[in-house]
Amino acid sequence: MGPTAQTSHVHAGDPTQEDGMFGLVKRLWCDDSGQDIAEYAVMLAVILVLVVGTVRLIGSNANTAFSEVASSVQ
């Protein structure tokens, strides 16, 4: 058999790699597999804050309006 090419398989978090902590940080910085989930979580949080703020604002105004209508009916 002839000579075979050796390939290096780099796995994030593998402590046996020669490049150590710097290489781990570099691989994690370049890895974007979980980025979509984080973006959706941030968008959901922003939408939730807007909805809660709007409901509180409309809720207090609606309560005042219904109270005025109720007092004028009586």
C-alpha positions as CSV (number, residue, x, y, z in Angstrom):
1,M,0.0,0.0,0.0
2,G,1.1,3.5,-0.8
3,P,1.5,6.4,1.7
4,T,-1.8,7.8,2.9
5,A,-2.5,11.4,3.7
6,Q,-3.2,12.1,7.3
7,T,-6.0,14.5,8.0
8,S,-6.5,16.4,11.2
9,H,-10.1,16.5,12.5
10,V,-10.5,19.6,14.7
11,H,-13.4,19.4,17.2
12,A,-14.4,22.4,19.3
13,G,-13.5,21.9,22.9
14,D,-11.0,19.1,22.3
15,P,-8.3,19.5,24.9
16,T,-5.8,17.4,23.0
17,Q,-5.3,20.0,20.3
18,E,-1.9,21.7,20.2
19,D,-3.2,25.2,19.7
20,G,-4.8,25.3,23.2
21,M,-7.1,27.9,24.5
22,F,-6.4,30.4,21.7
23,G,-7.5,27.9,19.1
24,L,-10.6,27.0,21.1
25,V,-11.6,30.6,21.4
26,K,-11.0,31.1,17.6
27,R,-13.1,28.1,16.7
28,L,-15.9,29.2,19.0
29,W,-15.8,32.7,17.6
30,C,-16.0,31.5,14.0
31,D,-18.7,28.9,14.7
32,D,-22.1,30.3,13.9
33,S,-24.3,27.3,14.2
34,G,-26.2,28.6,17.3
35,Q,-26.5,32.1,16.1
36,D,-30.0,31.7,14.6
37,I,-31.5,30.6,17.9
38,A,-29.9,33.6,19.7
39,E,-31.3,36.0,17.1
40,Y,-34.8,34.6,17.4
41,A,-34.6,34.8,21.2
42,V,-33.6,38.5,21.0
43,M,-36.4,39.2,18.5
44,L,-38.9,37.4,20.7
45,A,-37.8,39.4,23.8
46,V,-38.1,42.7,21.9
47,I,-41.6,41.8,20.6
48,L,-42.6,40.7,24.1
49,V,-41.5,44.0,25.7
50,L,-43.4,45.9,23.0
51,V,-46.6,43.9,23.4
52,V,-46.5,44.1,27.2
53,G,-45.9,47.8,27.1
54,T,-48.7,48.4,24.6
55,V,-51.2,46.2,26.6
56,R,-50.4,48.1,29.8
57,L,-50.8,51.5,28.1
58,I,-54.0,50.5,26.3
59,G,-55.3,48.7,29.4
60,S,-55.0,51.7,31.7
61,N,-56.6,54.0,29.1
62,A,-59.4,51.5,28.4
63,N,-60.0,51.2,32.1
64,T,-60.3,54.9,32.5
65,A,-62.7,55.1,29.5
66,F,-64.9,52.3,30.8
67,S,-65.0,53.9,34.2
68,E,-66.1,57.2,32.7
69,V,-68.8,55.5,30.7
70,A,-70.0,53.4,33.7
71,S,-70.3,56.5,35.9
72,S,-72.2,58.5,33.2
73,V,-74.7,55.6,32.8
74,Q,-75.5,55.4,36.5
